[in-house]
Amino acid sequence: MNSYRRKAAILIALVSAVIALVAGSSAWLIAPANGGLTATLITALTPIACGLAIYPIMVRLNDEQGLQSRDLLSSHIALLEAMGKAVAKRDSDTGDHNYRVTDIAMAIGERMGLDKEAMRGLLSGALLHDVGKIGIPDRIPLKPGRLDEPRYVSACHHEKWDSSGYPSKLAGDDISLGARIFAVADVFDTLCSPRPYKEAMSFETAWGIIRDDAGSHFDPEVVDAFRPIARRLYEPHFRGDRRRSRELLERQIRKYFF
């Protein structure tokens, strides 16, 4: 049971106990002086016992509700992961692209102080950012070379800070913060990973591009938040065991959804 439900159960039990004590004390004070002691004790102790009995019942009911909520949430997360991996395999040999960019985006979001609800939205959106690719023929995302204009996959994270992006030519704060965060994570991953049309870049080259595009492609505040954690994120995702990206993402899921 999460801390909120446990506190609620404790509060209900305490309130019940206080009510029982008040009722018992009143019964004691008004008891007749000639032989009413036993009846008074029963009157006092019965509501106290009932109040205390409420607590374990509330704990059990809330535990059961919590388990049901966790099972439902686990199903939703599993669906997100399955769809995300299906998308990633369209243009990645490993299928780990979505794991990397989601964890990187989440790290930037934490650095910028996003609340729990915003972090959940960022995680869900990052996992499914390229869901439209599922319906696109392989010849387009796997094309060796730059896509022609009609072949671009439209998404909000392709908007740019200076309004030169697509599909809506949004600029600055008109672009959602989640999309601005994810744009940095997605481009950084693309630069650091091999693609059919390019080799993987070194950290220094990739970071230099991100840094130089702050204020044009990227939100400068997002780039500033990414700056101190970029190297730390690069090492496990691009120089470590491939399984590490999945492990880091699972840690984020546990942190913000359970």
Secondary structure, DSSP 8 states (H G I E B T S, - for coil): --HHHHHHHHHHHHHHHHHHHHHHHHHHHT--TTT-HHHHHHHHHHHHHHHHHHHHHHHHHHHHHHHHHHHHHHHHHHHHHHHHHHHHTTS-SSS-HHHHHHHHHHHHHHHTT--HHHHHHHHHHHHTTTGGGGGS-TTTTT-SS---GGG----GGG--TTS-SSSS---GGGS-HHHHHHHHHHHHHHHHS-BTTB----HHHHHHHHHHTBTTTB-HHHHHHHGGGHHHHHHHHHSS-THHHHHHHHHHHHHHH-
